Each structure stands twice: as structure tokens, then as C-alpha cells.
């Protein structure tokens, strides 16, 4: 390789550049100089490469999309549609193109609602089968079997007796048997057929929406296995929920339907608009909260959320909720199982216990995040993580053994939340509503709602305390197992248990000490003063907010769950308190923590960059690193270009004028170069190893006997984003966040100095967070990376573009 074509640029931190007039005098090197040269060269031009090359512009797995290029492609497509609109027969195509966005979100909403209804019905039926069957109609669940009057327990079916120690042991055994069977089947299906079907899915959805490519994560096979195993995991009794995975299911539907429309299938940025709408539909069917789903997509998961995506997200959530309501999986004409309505107002003095519940939610969230991340990190770093089936079976066995004796842990978690949210009335038979006056047969319950707690209430409190400890411990070890596992319902259950206990305590204080200054103004004897179910609702919102750090969307979701507009202020107070307390221990929510644990390249727009570093301190290569590999615009041969690609692991290369003039021409991606060379050698004759490669508009002057040149200007990004070496990193980080960049070139007086990638910024943020000095060594290449021989080229840093 001659000196002019040497693709390795030495680091030059300053100094004068070559004068502009000297560059222009070298025009013969890259501009056709005379008519003879034009005639001679034009016969060798590969004009077909000016047309779109199949595969160019696509992305490899585990790479980040170029948001700017994708938006430019969409604008160009839109201009072509508008231009052809006036032609005969093209108006229908333009109309189809305009309505394709609404069609894809409609299909996504329909599929999401139908699958959510199917999952709800199947999970409810399989969960009840652990305790017995309805012999008169096997397809009925526990509640539908003539209100449990015709349900037969396993002890009655096997032993023929309903009471006694033997029947209890048999029911206990069958409960454990079914729980282990469901858990074993779920983890085996996930491990064998769809490893991406495990977990919540929200961390990966957030990463994908930020522009990352994870092939197969939203595919058909993942959708099918996730739907089946979600039912099995919920029915096994593990401390998990189906609400988070429903977002993954909805996004799978959106991804699959987007391939029916070229507008979305061929543009990764447009496809993510559909996925944002699908996320809203997923939360809509998970909680029966269409508006909350839209706000969840906007606040929590979406990276790019234009106004039209807001409208389509709202429409997708509406369609999904309508389909779920039509299916009516819970038989109560509601979208959710635990819909409740309170008829008692809240009083000002209750803000104090509400805020205390917010403090508890923040403490719980901070503790859970640290404990769960520590356990997941240990799972990744020890041999225990190599046996996911054994881990799931072990956790399921412990859960079933401990859960059965306690009625509040034995029942479905959604049923538990419903019972804790419910206000006590004259027809309630729950142990939580066994007050003394009701037990003594006094006058109507609604005439005197506040009563001294009876033995049943105190027994329920002790059982709830044990259930609270159990839920806290098991949720830590369950979230992250190799089965579909959501976090919303377990967190809400923990908060609802704590809130109900606090609510009963405040209720009894108001009854026995109604003359205290806190109570005497509002709580008269016999007055309807305290609603323990409201405390459960506030506690559920506080704990979920402490774990996820959601605020606005969470309040709206809980409001839509309960239908109580007047309880917005208590919810807001508790949720904000939980967020403030949780942020005091760490600003990351559980999903951001798992993103960082898995090493996904996610640049959180919520974090603020307040440091004073400059671009030259972050760019690669640093002074101690090997030189940066660059390409010259017209001095390389095909053999030399392939050598650079094979012996380096860069994902892109800056293109400069020449070795002497290091002024930037553009940026070429490794994948696009490889595809272009393969297409040219396959479709055109005369492309040899010594063929000249040029990225200029016109071919250089070549000898008549030279082989056909290879023109690669069509794959060159002529307007790469650049910053100077003195640009503050605060501005660079802001550019990456707002434009969705994956690399940015650093220049000095127009000369290329280095490159900053998204990975470099994430590493820099991590260094600043731990107050460590900048690293100067290059990271180890992945196993598939070609190892460079010391006799050919020096080892180079791999900027993950």
C-alpha cells in the first residue's frame, strides 16, 4: 500500500493545515482534467451504483439506527409520493400511503385487545385450577362456577373428603404440583423456543425505541411464546404480573403489522412511531387506562414522540380498550378486575399518612432496585445463572410452599389488590370487614361505617404483615427470571398491603380518639371519616412510583382504575413524595437500572450533564491510542479497501481529501461499503482487486488500460455531524440526545482528529459517575472481531457506531 493510500491517520492535535489554494491545485487528482480524460474514464463508470443498492441503509443486529438518515429517507419518499400524486392511477396509492399509519395502529389495537382478553381469561382459569375444578363446566373459573358452590377441591375429587388434615395436605400438595408444573413448562418454552420472551420487556422496548436494533425481539415467534408462557407464569403463582409483558406483546403486534406497509417496514424511525403507539395500547389493555397508556408511552418508554404519534397512540389505546371491553374477560363490564368507587371524601389531615405512604414507597423502590440489581448481577457472574430452569423451579417451589397457608398470598395477586381496594359494605364477607358492630348484628352497616375492629380484622392485619414480608422478598428474586415477569402488579400489591394496614390504623385512631385535634373537626362519632381502601390505593401508587419513578402517567392510570377524580391530590402527593425519596438514593428507575445492567446503549434524556469536559477529552483515538483509520477519496484500490475492512473492526470510516490534506469529505459505513463492493463484483464485469475506488462526483483521470473503477459516492454521507475539538461535552451530549446520533466526527481547523460515538459518551458518563480518570486503553474486541496481526496493522479502538 503506497503512502498516499495509507488509511491510518496520525493524531494531530493542532498546527496549521494545508492552504486552500494548494488543495485546489491538486484538482487533477480527483477532478477530470480534460476532454480526453472524460471520454476515457466515462466508459468505466459504474452508473448503476448511483441507484439504490439493495441492503445499503440497513442495519446489523445490535447496532443503532441513524435517526437523521432515516428521517431524510422518509422526507424523500414523501416528496416522491406528492410528486406522483397528480398522475393517473397514483392518487389511490398516495391515499393509501397517507392512511397507512392509521391502519397499522388500528390493527395493532385490535390484536392487542384480543390477546389481552385471551391472556386474562386463560390466566384466571389456570390460576383457579390449582385449588379445584368446576365439574359441571370445566371451562368456568372459580368465580363463574355458580359462585363457587359447584366447585370441587382436589381433596374432594381424589380423597372424597372436604375437611380434615388429610384434605388440607392433599390440597396443599396439588397447589404445589400445579405451580411447579406451570413454572417448569413456562421456563422450558422460553429457553428452547424464544429466549427473548423472558422478563418484562420494557427495558428492551425503551432501548429499541431509542434506536437500537435487536433482531427477533419483536418477532412472531417471540409473540407466540410470550403469550403462552405469560399465562403459565401468572398461573404458577410467582410474584409477578402480566402488565409489563403486555406492553411487549403489543409492540410485537405493532412490529409485525408494520411489515405490511412499506412506509414503515423500510424505515426504522417510522417503525418506532408504530411501536410507541403499541406501547400505549399495551398499557391501555393492561390497566384499562387508555389515557394513562398514552402518557406512559410519552413519559416512560418513547425516545421520539412527535405530535402525530400522540394522536395515533391515543387511537391505538382506544381501539385496544374497546376490544378488551367487548370481550369482558372479568365479567364485570369493566376493563380491569379491581375497579372500585369510593363515596367518601378525603380530609386535609389525611395528607400526613398519605405522605408517609409516599415515603414508604420511595424507600421500597430504592431498596428493591438495589437488591434486585445486586441479585441479577450475581446471577450473571456466577454459575447459578447457567441453570435458569433450576432457578425458576426453586423460586416457584418456595413461593408455593410459603404462599398456601396464608389466604392473602394464596390467591391471585390481582384478586388480592381488588380485596384491599374494596371499601367495606354491608354485603362484604372479607375478613378485613369483620368489625364488631357488624358481627353483633347492629343496624345497617352504612349508617355507622366506623366501628371498632373485631378479631377478624386483627387476624387479617397479622396475615397482611406476613404477606407484605413475603411479597417483598419473593419479588426481589422473581423479577429477572427466565419467564415473562411484570413488576406493576407485585409493586402495587406491596403498596396496597401497606396502605390497607395504615388505613385500618388511622381508622381505629379516629374511632377511639375522635376528640384529638386531628380528628375532632372532621370525625364526629358515627361519621363516615376514614376509608382504608383509599389508603391501599394510595400505597399501591406510591410503591409503583418508587420502583418505576413514573409520575404523571401513574397518577392518571390509578385515577382511571378507580374512577375517583376527587382523589387526585392524595395520589399526586404520595407519588411525588415517593419519587423524591427514591431519587435521594438514586435517580434511576428499575427499567433504567436493568438497561445499564445489560449494557444496552441507551442515552437517557432525563439525566442532566453538568460537567465541563471538552470533546477532545472524550473522542477516540486519544493520544496514547493507535491512529484513526480513514479513507482517502480517490487513492484506494479495492484490495486496499477490503484490507482495511478485514483488518479493523470499525463500523464506519471518515473519508478525507488526501493524506496531505486531512479535510473531511464525508463518512462511509462499514456495512454499506461491504454491500456495495459485493454488489458491484456480482453485477458488473471488470471489477478487479486493483480497481481504483473513488468517492468523488467524477472519476479521476486513469490510464486507458486500467481496470474499471468502483464509484462509491452513493453510499457516502456528505453531511456527517461534526464538532470542533473545543466543543463542550454538554453540547455534544445534547446533540446526541435530541438528534439521535450514533457518531459525531471531531475536527480542528477542518481536519479530522477523531470520532465520538454513543458508546464513548456512555463510557464517559459512567467514568464521571464513579469519578474515575478517563480510560486510555482500548476495549477488548468481541469474539467475532478479526484479530489484527502485529505484522500488518496496529490494534485499533473499536468505536461502536
C-alpha positions in Angstrom: 0.0 0.0 0.0 1.6 3.3 -1.1 1.9 6.3 1.2 -0.8 8.2 -0.5 -3.3 5.5 0.2 -2.2 4.8 3.8 -5.6 4.8 5.7 -4.2 5.4 9.2 -4.4 9.0 10.2 -1.9 10.1 12.9 -3.2 12.2 15.7 -2.7 15.9 15.1 -3.9 18.0 18.0 -3.2 21.3 16.4 -1.0 23.1 13.9 -1.6 24.7 10.6 -3.5 23.0 7.9 -2.6 22.9 4.2 -3.5 26.1 2.5 -6.8 26.0 0.5 -5.1 27.1 -2.7 -2.8 24.1 -2.6 -5.8 21.8 -2.3 -7.4 23.3 -5.4 -4.2 23.0 -7.4 -4.4 19.2 -6.8 -7.7 19.1 -8.7 -6.3 16.7 -11.3 -6.2 14.0 -8.6 -9.9 13.9 -8.1 -11.5 16.0 -10.9 -11.5 15.1 -14.6 -9.0 17.4 -16.3 -9.7 17.3 -20.0 -12.0 16.0 -22.6 -9.8 13.1 -23.4 -9.8 12.1 -19.8 -13.6 12.3 -19.7 -14.0 10.1 -22.7 -11.5 7.6 -21.4 -12.9 7.4 -17.9 -16.6 7.6 -18.6 -16.7 4.1 -20.2 -15.6 2.6 -16.9 -18.1 4.4 -14.7 -20.5 2.2 -12.6 -23.5 4.3 -13.1 -25.8 1.6 -11.6 -24.3 2.3 -8.2 -25.9 5.7 -8.4 -29.2 3.8 -8.0 -30.2 2.4 -4.6 -28.1 -0.6 -3.7 -30.0 -3.5 -2.1 -29.0 -3.7 1.5 -27.4 -0.3 1.8 -29.0 1.7 4.5 -30.0 -1.3 6.6 -28.5 -2.2 9.9 -26.8 -5.1 11.6 -28.1 -6.7 14.7 -27.2 -4.9 18.0 -26.5 -1.7 16.1 -28.0 1.8 16.4 -30.1 3.4 13.7 -29.2 6.7 12.1 -32.2 8.8 13.0 -31.2 11.7 10.7 -30.7 9.5 7.7 -34.0 7.7 8.3 -35.9 10.9 8.6 -34.2 12.2 5.4 -35.2 9.0 3.6 -38.8 9.4 4.8 -38.9 13.0 3.5 -37.6 12.0 0.2 -40.2 9.2 0.0 -42.9 11.7 0.9 -41.7 14.1 -1.8 -41.9 11.4 -4.4 -45.4 10.5 -3.3 -46.6 14.1 -3.6 -44.9 14.4 -7.0 -46.6 11.4 -8.4 -50.0 12.3 -6.8 -51.2 14.1 -9.9 -50.5 11.2 -12.2 -53.3 8.9 -13.4 -53.7 6.0 -11.0 -51.3 7.3 -8.4 -53.9 9.1 -6.3 -55.1 5.9 -4.7 -51.5 4.9 -3.8 -51.0 8.3 -2.2 -54.2 8.0 -0.3 -53.1 4.5 0.9 -49.8 6.0 2.0 -51.5 8.7 4.0 -53.8 6.3 5.7 -51.3 3.5 6.3 -50.4 5.0 9.7 -53.9 4.8 11.0 -54.4 1.3 9.5 -51.4 -0.1 11.2 -52.3 1.3 14.7 -55.8 0.1 14.2 -54.6 -3.4 13.5 -52.2 -3.2 16.5 -55.0 -2.1 18.8 -57.3 -4.9 17.6 -54.7 -7.5 18.1 -53.5 -6.2 21.5 -57.0 -6.1 22.9 -57.8 -9.6 21.6 -54.6 -11.1 23.0 -55.0 -9.3 26.3 -58.5 -10.6 26.7 -57.3 -14.1 25.9 -54.5 -13.9 28.4 -56.8 -12.6 31.2 -59.3 -15.4 30.7 -56.7 -18.2 30.4 -54.6 -16.9 33.3 -57.6 -16.6 35.6 -58.8 -20.1 34.7 -55.4 -21.8 35.1 -54.7 -19.9 38.4 -58.0 -21.3 39.9 -57.3 -24.8 38.7 -54.6 -25.0 41.4 -57.3 -25.2 44.1 -60.0 -27.2 42.3 -62.2 -27.7 39.3 -65.8 -27.0 38.3 -67.1 -30.4 37.4 -70.3 -29.1 35.9 -68.5 -26.9 33.5 -64.7 -27.3 33.2 -64.3 -24.1 31.3 -65.6 -22.0 34.2 -63.2 -20.4 36.7 -63.6 -20.2 40.5 -66.0 -17.3 40.4 -68.1 -18.4 37.5 -68.7 -21.9 38.9 -72.1 -20.9 40.3 -70.3 -18.5 42.7 -68.1 -21.4 43.9 -71.0 -23.5 45.1 -70.3 -26.2 42.5 -66.5 -26.1 42.7 -64.8 -29.3 43.7 -61.5 -29.2 45.5 -58.8 -31.7 44.7 -59.2 -33.3 48.1 -62.9 -33.9 47.4 -62.1 -35.2 43.9 -59.2 -37.5 45.0 -59.9 -38.4 48.6 -63.6 -37.9 48.7 -63.5 -35.6 51.8 -63.6 -31.8 52.1 -62.5 -31.4 55.7 -59.7 -32.6 57.9 -55.9 -32.7 57.9 -55.8 -35.2 55.0 -57.8 -32.9 52.7 -55.7 -29.9 53.7 -52.5 -31.8 52.9 -53.9 -33.0 49.6 -54.9 -29.5 48.5 -51.5 -28.2 49.7 -49.8 -30.9 47.6 -51.9 -30.2 44.4 -51.3 -26.5 44.8 -47.6 -27.0 44.8 -47.8 -29.6 42.0 -49.7 -27.2 39.6 -47.5 -24.3 40.5 -44.3 -26.2 39.7 -45.8 -27.7 36.5 -46.8 -24.3 35.1 -43.5 -22.7 36.0 -41.5 -25.6 34.5 -43.4 -25.5 31.3 -43.1 -21.8 31.0 -39.3 -21.7 31.5 -38.7 -24.6 29.2 -40.7 -23.0 26.4 -38.8 -19.7 26.8 -35.4 -21.4 27.0 -36.0 -23.7 24.0 -38.1 -21.6 21.6 -37.8 -17.9 22.4 -35.2 -16.7 24.9 -36.3 -13.1 24.2 -39.8 -13.9 25.7 -38.5 -13.7 29.2 -38.6 -10.8 31.6 -40.8 -7.7 31.5 -39.7 -6.4 28.1 -40.0 -2.8 29.0 -36.2 -2.1 29.3 -35.6 -3.6 25.9 -38.6 -1.8 24.4 -37.2 1.5 25.7 -33.8 0.6 24.2 -35.4 -0.3 20.8 -37.4 2.9 20.8 -34.2 4.8 21.3 -32.9 3.4 18.1 -31.2 0.1 19.0 -31.7 -3.0 16.8 -32.5 -6.3 18.5 -33.4 -8.7 15.8 -36.1 -11.2 16.7 -37.1 -9.4 19.9 -40.4 -8.3 18.4 -40.9 -11.2 16.0 -43.8 -13.6 15.5 -42.2 -16.5 17.4 -41.5 -14.3 20.4 -45.1 -13.1 20.3 -46.5 -16.6 20.4 -44.2 -17.9 23.1 -44.6 -14.8 25.2 -48.4 -15.1 25.1 -48.4 -18.7 26.1 -45.7 -18.5 28.8 -47.2 -15.3 30.3 -50.4 -17.3 31.1 -48.3 -20.1 32.6 -46.1 -17.8 34.6 -49.0 -15.9 36.1 -50.9 -19.1 36.9 -47.9 -20.5 38.6 -48.3 -18.1 41.5 -44.9 -16.4 41.1 -44.7 -12.9 42.4 -45.1 -11.3 39.1 -47.7 -9.6 36.9 -48.7 -9.6 33.3 -49.0 -5.8 32.8 -45.4 -5.2 31.8 -45.2 -8.2 29.4 -48.4 -7.0 27.8 -46.5 -3.9 26.5 -44.0 -6.3 24.9 -46.9 -8.3 23.4 -48.5 -5.2 21.9 -45.1 -4.0 20.5 -44.7 -7.4 18.8 -48.1 -6.9 17.2 -47.1 -3.4 16.1 -43.8 -4.6 14.6 -45.4 -7.5 12.7 -48.2 -5.3 11.2 -45.7 -2.6 10.2 -44.2 -5.0 7.7 -47.5 -4.9 5.8 -46.8 -1.3 4.9 -43.6 -0.3 3.1 -43.8 3.2 4.6 -42.9 1.6 8.0 -41.2 -1.7 7.1 -38.4 0.1 5.1 -37.8 2.9 7.6 -36.6 2.2 11.2 -37.5 5.6 12.5 -41.1 5.4 11.2 -41.4 1.9 12.6 -40.6 3.3 16.1 -43.6 5.6 15.8 -45.8 2.5 15.5 -44.0 0.9 18.4 -44.7 4.0 20.6 -48.4 3.7 19.7 -48.3 -0.1 20.5 -46.8 0.7 23.9 -49.8 2.9 24.7 -52.1 0.1 23.6 -50.3 -2.4 25.8 -50.8 -0.3 29.0 -54.3 0.5 27.9 -55.3 -3.2 28.0 -53.1 -3.9 31.0 -54.8 -1.4 33.3 -57.9 -0.4 31.4 -56.5 3.1 31.2 -56.3 4.4 27.6 -55.2 7.9 28.6 -52.7 6.6 31.1 -51.3 4.4 28.3 -50.7 7.3 26.1 -49.0 9.2 28.9 -47.0 6.1 29.8 -45.7 5.9 26.2 -44.8 9.6 26.3 -43.2 9.7 29.7 -41.6 6.3 30.2 -40.7 4.4 27.0 -40.7 6.7 23.9 -37.5 8.4 22.7 -39.0 10.3 19.8 -42.7 11.3 20.2 -44.0 13.7 17.5 -47.5 15.1 17.7 -48.9 12.7 15.1 -47.6 9.8 17.2 -49.6 11.2 20.1 -52.8 11.1 18.1 -52.1 7.6 16.8 -51.1 6.4 20.3 -54.4 7.7 21.6 -56.3 5.9 18.8 -54.5 2.6 19.3 -55.2 2.7 23.0 -58.8 3.5 22.3 -59.2 0.6 19.9 -57.4 -1.8 22.2 -59.6 -0.8 25.2 -62.7 -1.1 23.1 -61.9 -4.7 22.1 -61.0 -5.7 25.6 -64.2 -4.2 26.9 -66.2 -6.1 24.2 -64.5 -9.4 25.3 -65.3 -8.5 29.0 -62.8 -11.0 30.4 -63.6 -10.3 34.1 -67.4 -10.5 33.7 -67.9 -7.2 35.5 -68.4 -4.9 32.4 -65.1 -3.2 33.3 -61.7 -3.1 31.7 -59.9 -4.2 34.9 -60.6 -6.6 37.8 -60.1 -4.2 40.7 -62.2 -1.3 39.6 -63.6 0.4 42.7 -65.5 3.5 43.5 -65.4 5.4 46.8 -68.2 7.7 48.0 -66.3 9.2 51.0 -64.3 12.4 50.6 -60.8 12.7 52.0 -59.9 15.2 54.6 -56.9 17.5 54.9 -55.4 15.8 57.9 -55.1 12.6 55.9 -52.4 14.1 53.8 -49.9 13.2 56.6 -50.5 9.4 56.3 -50.6 9.7 52.5 -47.2 11.4 52.5 -45.9 8.7 54.9 -47.1 6.1 52.4 -45.2 8.0 49.7 -42.0 7.9 51.9 -42.6 4.1 52.3 -43.0 3.8 48.5 -39.8 5.7 47.8 -37.8 3.6 50.4 -39.3 0.4 49.0 -38.4 1.4 45.4 -34.8 2.3 46.3 -34.3 -0.9 48.3 -35.9 -3.1 45.6 -33.8 -1.6 42.8 -30.5 -2.1 44.7 -31.4 -5.6 45.9 -32.8 -6.8 42.6 -29.9 -5.4 40.6 -27.4 -6.9 43.0 -29.1 -10.3 42.7 -29.3 -10.1 38.9 -25.6 -9.1 38.7 -24.7 -12.1 40.9 -26.8 -14.3 38.7 -24.8 -13.1 35.6 -21.4 -13.6 37.3 -21.9 -17.0 38.9 -22.7 -20.5 37.8 -26.2 -20.2 39.2 -27.2 -18.1 36.2 -26.3 -21.0 33.9 -29.3 -23.1 35.1 -32.4 -20.9 34.6 -34.8 -23.9 34.7 -33.5 -24.9 38.1 -33.7 -21.3 39.4 -37.3 -20.9 38.3 -38.3 -24.3 39.8 -36.6 -23.4 43.1 -38.3 -19.9 43.3 -41.7 -21.4 42.3 -41.4 -24.1 44.9 -40.5 -21.7 47.7 -43.3 -19.4 46.6 -45.9 -22.1 46.6 -44.8 -23.7 49.9 -44.9 -20.4 51.7 -47.9 -18.9 49.9 -50.5 -21.6 50.5 -51.0 -21.3 54.3 -51.7 -17.6 54.1 -55.0 -16.7 52.3 -53.7 -13.4 51.2 -50.7 -14.9 49.4 -52.5 -17.9 48.1 -55.0 -16.0 46.0 -54.2 -14.3 42.7 -52.4 -11.0 43.2 -55.0 -9.1 41.2 -57.7 -10.6 43.4 -55.7 -9.5 46.5 -55.4 -5.9 45.2 -59.2 -5.9 44.5 -59.9 -7.0 48.0 -57.6 -4.5 49.5 -59.0 -1.6 47.4 -62.6 -2.5 48.2 -64.5 -0.4 50.7 -66.3 -2.4 53.4 -70.1 -2.5 53.0 -73.0 -4.5 54.4 -72.5 -7.3 51.8 -68.8 -7.7 52.2 -67.7 -11.0 53.7 -64.0 -10.4 53.7 -62.1 -10.9 57.0 -61.0 -7.3 56.6 -64.6 -6.1 57.1 -65.3 -8.1 60.3 -66.0 -5.2 62.6 -67.6 -5.7 66.0 -70.9 -3.9 65.3 -71.4 -5.9 62.1 -70.6 -9.1 63.9 -73.1 -8.2 66.7 -75.9 -7.6 64.2 -76.3 -3.9 64.8 -78.3 -1.6 62.5 -77.4 -1.1 58.8 -73.7 -1.0 58.2 -73.8 2.1 56.1 -75.4 4.1 58.8 -72.4 3.7 61.1 -69.4 2.8 59.0 -66.6 3.4 61.5 -66.6 0.6 64.1 -64.1 -1.0 66.4 -62.1 -3.7 64.7 -63.1 -7.2 65.6 -60.8 -10.3 65.9 -61.1 -11.0 62.2 -59.6 -7.6 61.4 -56.7 -8.0 63.8 -56.1 -11.5 62.4 -56.1 -10.1 58.9 -53.6 -7.4 59.9 -51.1 -10.1 61.1 -51.6 -12.1 57.9 -51.2 -9.0 55.8 -47.9 -8.2 57.6 -46.6 -11.7 56.8 -47.9 -11.3 53.3 -46.0 -8.0 53.0 -42.7 -9.5 54.0 -43.3 -12.5 51.7 -44.1 -10.3 48.7 -41.1 -8.0 49.3 -38.6 -10.9 49.4 -40.0 -13.0 46.6 -40.5 -10.1 44.2 -36.8 -9.3 44.5 -35.8 -12.8 43.5 -38.6 -13.2 40.9 -38.1 -10.2 38.7 -35.4 -11.2 36.2 -36.2 -14.9 36.0 -36.3 -16.5 32.6 -40.0 -16.3 32.4 -42.3 -13.4 31.4 -42.5 -11.3 34.6 -44.0 -7.9 35.1 -43.4 -5.6 38.0 -46.5 -3.5 38.1 -48.9 -5.8 40.0 -46.4 -7.1 42.6 -45.4 -3.5 43.4 -49.0 -2.4 43.6 -49.8 -5.3 45.9 -47.0 -4.4 48.3 -48.2 -0.8 48.4 -51.8 -1.9 48.8 -51.0 -4.2 51.7 -49.0 -1.4 53.5 -51.7 1.1 52.7 -54.5 -1.0 54.0 -52.7 -1.6 57.3 -52.1 2.1 57.7 -55.7 2.8 56.7 -57.1 0.5 59.4 -54.7 2.0 61.9 -55.9 5.6 61.1 -59.5 4.4 61.2 -59.1 2.9 64.6 -57.3 6.0 65.9 -60.2 8.1 64.6 -62.7 5.9 66.3 -61.1 5.7 69.7 -59.6 9.2 69.8 -62.1 11.2 67.8 -61.6 14.1 70.2 -58.0 14.6 69.1 -57.3 17.9 67.4 -56.6 16.0 64.1 -60.0 14.2 64.1 -62.5 16.3 66.1 -63.2 18.8 63.3 -64.0 16.1 60.7 -64.5 12.8 62.5 -67.7 13.0 64.6 -69.0 10.0 66.3 -70.7 7.8 63.7 -69.5 10.0 60.8 -68.1 8.4 57.7 -64.5 9.5 58.2 -61.7 7.1 57.1 -61.7 4.8 54.0 -59.0 2.1 54.4 -59.4 1.1 50.8 -58.3 4.6 49.7 -55.1 4.2 51.7 -54.5 0.9 49.9 -54.9 2.7 46.5 -52.6 5.5 47.5 -50.0 3.0 48.8 -50.2 1.0 45.6 -49.5 4.1 43.5 -46.6 5.2 45.8 -44.8 1.8 45.7 -45.2 1.6 41.9 -43.9 5.1 41.6 -41.0 4.4 43.8 -39.9 1.5 41.7 -40.5 3.0 38.2 -40.2 6.7 39.1 -43.3 7.4 37.0 -45.3 10.4 38.0 -48.0 11.9 35.7 -48.8 8.7 33.8 -49.0 6.7 37.1 -51.5 9.1 38.7 -53.7 9.0 35.6 -53.5 5.2 35.4 -54.6 4.9 39.1 -57.3 7.5 38.6 -58.7 5.6 35.6 -58.6 2.4 37.7 -60.7 3.8 40.5 -62.8 6.5 38.7 -62.3 8.8 41.7 -61.4 12.3 40.4 -61.5 13.8 43.9 -58.6 11.5 45.0 -56.1 13.1 42.5 -54.5 15.2 45.2 -53.7 12.3 47.6 -52.3 10.3 44.6 -50.2 13.2 43.4 -48.8 13.9 46.9 -47.9 10.2 47.5 -46.4 9.7 44.0 -44.3 12.8 44.1 -43.1 12.0 47.7 -42.1 8.5 46.6 -40.2 9.9 43.6 -38.3 12.5 45.8 -37.4 9.9 48.4 -36.4 7.4 45.7 -34.3 9.9 43.8 -32.4 10.7 47.0 -30.9 7.2 46.8 -30.5 7.1 43.1 -32.3 8.8 40.1 -32.6 5.6 38.0 -35.8 3.6 38.0 -35.8 -0.2 37.8 -36.0 -0.2 34.0 -33.1 2.2 33.5 -31.1 0.1 36.0 -31.7 -3.1 34.0 -30.8 -1.3 30.8 -27.5 -0.3 32.3 -27.0 -3.8 33.8 -27.5 -5.4 30.3 -25.1 -2.9 28.7 -27.6 -1.5 26.2 -26.6 1.8 24.5 -29.4 3.9 26.0 -28.7 7.6 26.4 -31.3 8.8 28.9 -32.7 12.2 28.0 -33.8 12.7 31.6 -30.3 12.9 33.0 -28.5 16.2 33.1 -24.9 16.7 32.0 -23.2 19.3 34.2 -19.5 18.6 33.8 -17.0 20.8 32.0 -15.2 18.3 29.8 -14.5 19.0 26.1 -14.9 16.9 23.0 -11.2 16.3 22.6 -11.2 14.6 26.1 -13.8 12.0 25.0 -13.1 11.4 21.3 -11.2 8.4 20.0 -8.4 7.9 19.4 -6.7 9.5 22.4 -3.0 10.5 22.3 -2.0 7.1 23.6 -4.2 5.1 21.2 -3.3 3.8 17.8 -4.1 6.1 14.9 -7.6 6.5 13.5 -8.3 4.6 10.3 -9.6 6.9 7.5 -10.2 6.5 3.7 -9.0 8.9 1.0 -11.5 9.9 -1.6 -9.7 8.6 -4.7 -6.4 6.9 -3.8 -7.5 3.5 -2.7 -7.9 0.2 -4.6 -10.5 -2.4 -4.0 -7.8 -4.7 -2.4 -6.6 -1.9 -0.1 -10.2 -1.0 0.9 -11.0 -4.7 1.7 -7.8 -4.9 3.7 -8.8 -2.0 5.8 -12.3 -3.6 6.4 -10.9 -7.0 7.2 -8.1 -5.9 9.5 -10.1 -3.4 11.5 -13.3 -3.6 13.4 -14.6 0.0 12.9 -18.2 0.3 12.0 -17.5 3.4 9.9 -14.7 5.4 8.3 -14.2 9.1 7.8 -13.3 10.0 4.1 -10.7 12.7 3.6 -9.4 14.5 0.6 -5.9 13.0 0.8 -3.2 12.1 3.2 -1.7 15.5 2.9 -5.0 17.3 3.2 -6.9 15.8 6.0 -10.0 17.8 5.3 -13.2 15.9 5.7 -15.2 14.8 2.7 -17.8 12.5 4.3 -18.4 9.4 6.3 -18.9 5.8 5.0 -20.3 2.9 7.0 -18.5 -0.4 7.0 -21.7 -2.4 6.2 -22.5 -0.1 3.2 -19.0 -0.4 1.8 -19.1 -4.2 2.1 -22.5 -4.5 0.4 -21.6 -2.1 -2.4 -18.4 -4.0 -3.2 -20.2 -7.3 -3.3 -23.0 -5.9 -5.5 -20.5 -4.4 -7.9 -18.4 -7.5 -8.2 -21.5 -9.7 -8.7 -23.4 -7.5 -11.2 -20.6 -5.9 -13.2 -17.6 -7.3 -15.1 -14.2 -5.7 -14.8 -14.1 -5.0 -11.1 -10.7 -6.3 -10.0 -8.7 -6.1 -6.9 -6.6 -3.3 -8.4 -9.6 -1.3 -9.5 -9.5 2.2 -8.2 -12.1 3.2 -5.6 -13.3 6.8 -5.5 -15.9 8.7 -3.5 -15.9 11.8 -5.7 -18.6 13.0 -8.1 -16.4 12.5 -11.2 -13.9 9.8 -11.9 -10.2 10.7 -11.7 -8.1 10.6 -14.9 -7.0 7.0 -15.4 -4.8 5.2 -17.9 -6.6 3.6 -20.8 -5.5 0.1 -19.8 -6.6 0.5 -16.1 -9.4 -1.8 -14.8 -12.9 -0.5 -14.3 -13.1 1.9 -11.3 -15.5 1.5 -8.5 -17.6 4.5 -7.7 -18.9 4.6 -4.1 -20.2 8.2 -3.8 -23.8 7.0 -3.5 -23.0 5.4 -0.1 -21.1 8.4 1.2 -22.7 10.6 3.9 -21.7 14.0 2.6 -23.0 15.8 5.7 -21.8 14.0 8.8 -22.2 15.8 12.0 -19.0 17.4 13.2 -17.9 19.4 16.2 -14.6 21.1 16.9 -12.2 19.7 19.5 -13.1 22.6 21.9 -16.8 22.0 21.9 -18.1 21.4 25.4 -19.4 17.9 26.0 -22.6 19.4 27.4 -23.4 20.5 23.9 -22.2 17.2 22.4 -24.4 15.1 24.7 -27.4 17.4 24.0 -26.9 16.9 20.2 -26.7 13.1 20.6 -29.9 13.1 22.7 -32.0 15.4 20.5 -30.9 14.2 17.1 -30.4 10.6 18.0 -26.9 10.5 16.6 -24.7 7.4 16.7 -21.4 9.1 15.9 -20.0 12.5 15.5 -16.7 13.5 14.0 -14.3 15.8 15.8 -12.3 18.3 13.7 -9.7 21.0 14.2 -9.4 23.7 11.5 -11.4 21.4 9.2 -9.0 18.5 9.7 -10.4 15.2 11.1 -9.0 14.5 14.6 -11.2 11.7 15.9 -14.7 10.4 16.4 -17.2 10.3 19.3 -19.7 7.5 19.3 -22.7 6.9 21.5 -20.8 4.2 23.3 -18.0 6.7 24.0 -20.5 9.1 25.6 -22.0 6.3 27.8 -18.5 5.3 28.9 -17.6 8.9 29.7 -20.8 9.3 31.7 -20.0 6.2 33.7 -16.5 7.4 34.4 -17.8 10.7 35.6 -20.4 9.0 37.8 -17.7 6.9 39.5 -15.1 9.8 39.5 -12.6 7.6 37.7 -9.9 9.1 35.4 -10.5 8.6 31.6 -9.5 5.3 30.3 -6.7 5.2 27.7 -6.8 1.6 26.8 -9.0 0.2 24.0 -11.7 -2.2 24.9 -11.3 -5.8 24.0 -12.9 -6.7 20.7 -15.9 -9.1 20.6 -15.2 -12.7 19.9 -16.3 -12.3 16.2 -13.9 -9.5 15.6 -11.0 -10.2 13.3 -7.7 -10.1 15.3 -5.1 -7.9 13.7 -1.7 -9.4 13.3 1.2 -7.3 14.7 2.9 -7.6 11.3 0.1 -5.9 9.4 -1.7 -3.2 11.3 -1.7 -2.0 14.9 -4.6 -2.8 17.2 -7.3 -0.1 17.0 -10.0 1.1 19.2 -13.4 -0.1 18.1 -15.9 2.7 18.2 -19.3 1.1 18.4 -21.2 3.2 15.9 
